[in-house]
Amino acid sequence: MIKGQKVVCINDTFNGFVKAVYTQLPVKGVTYTIREVFLGREKIVKGGDSATVGLLLNELTNPPDPFHVGKQELGFSSERFAPLEELPPEEEAVDEELEAAVGDFALN
């Protein structure tokens, strides 16, 4: 996952602690844009020693992580999101041309 990439939330189940600490949470099925990718802790508790890939999203803003020395914004595990399937720009243009051609044919 990279900055600027569109992702869709596939897991919006959060425990009570997370719901109390975060101000905004992602919703399953909603599309978001990655604002930042970072190496995070598996759990937001003191002593969390396993790492995970964390994401900050353009559409959601949260308070600083109370356990992070640099007070980094609370983010989300990348495992909660799936890349949104988008066509590369050149393939999208071909599809649009094809749709227009089919539309013209259907009208005749």
ABEGO torsion letter per residue (X at the ends): XBBGBBBBBABABBBAAAAAABABBBBBGBBBBBABBBBBBABBBBGBABBBBBBBBAABBBBBBAABAAGBBBBBBAAABBBBBBBBAAAAAAAAAAAAAAAAAAAX
